[in-house]
């Protein structure tokens, strides 16, 4: 069945909402009541988050291989596994199982992002509607906002942490079923996945890949712990039901905003500017524990992290021939390495010092370096 480009874009939005917005990020609003009920330390919470990002890294590497079957089949399988692992998180209290489930969920999330992006973006490009890619990437923020609102309502109603996981799984399953209908099988085979010439990986791609990894490290500490930080500060606790919703709402339109700026300034220059804006948000949320600074941090980090994610993948796709999956997967692997280090580093430093200030400032510094590398990549690309 043929679908219009707009329907495909919204199908991509729903797939990204299920796999990333809910599958990866619902852990953030569920974490505080989960920590209270199970008496987790910050280090333990960080390890669970890092397990998810290890899975994301492995999924990115696996997705770069010549896997049998269609891209749509892999996407649907990933969405199914994502919903199942979300539900299973609410059915155990054992740390080893939490780590295993989040590892598997990370693999599913990476497959969801890579296969939906390669599938939907390719078809939008063939239809001459690449501008609709902003709708596809808005799925992450939409999924964050929807799941955050769901968790907030259920917490207010007295639901326990396990019920929050089960409800989130149901929301992801509904979004996945809708995505399956809106993104049909491809009507023609794709071209073979292009491989970079041996020994000739371009200098600009290397710079961009390193910058993307630093971005992963730079945003994830705030994205993992901001709700817990709000809950743990008495003056900020009234913000808890709203801060993650605000984070997601600011993310939803961010790809369109940064995409418009990229068309004016260029993708890599815009990546650099967004990295600096995000660094300000990360620093603000840690240096001054006030309502205004935490809200500013949520707006700036939420309003940039998906824009940066999209800009990096677009920059990678611009230099790829045929199926762009290989370069998207390599960029995603670098990104996930940064994410693996971030939560574990922040959790252990917090347990040692009682503060997230040091890891947050390290994250802000990583984002500044990412901006510098993006500028360098832009110069290398021109020469």
Buried (B, 14 or more C-beta within 10 A) or exposed (E): EEBEBBBBBBBBBBBBBBBBBBBBBBBBBBBBBBBEEBEBEBBBBBBBBBBBBBBBBBBBBBBBEEBEEBBBEBBBBBBBBBBBBBBBBBEBEEBEEBBBBBBBBBBBBBBBBBBBBBBBBBBBBEEEBBBBBBBBBBBBBBBBBBBBBBBBEBBEEEBBBBBBBBBBBBBBBEBBBBBBEBBBEEEEEBEEBBEBEEEEEBEBBBBBBBBBBBBBBBBBBBBBBBBBBBBBBEEBEEBBBBBBBBBBBBBBBBBBBBBEBBEEBBBBBBBBBBBBBBBBBBBBBBBEBEBEBBBBBBBBBBBBBBBBBBBBBBBBBEBBEEBBBBBBBBBBBBBBBBBBBBBBBBBBBBEEEEEBBBBBBBBBBBBBBBBBBBBBBBEBBEE
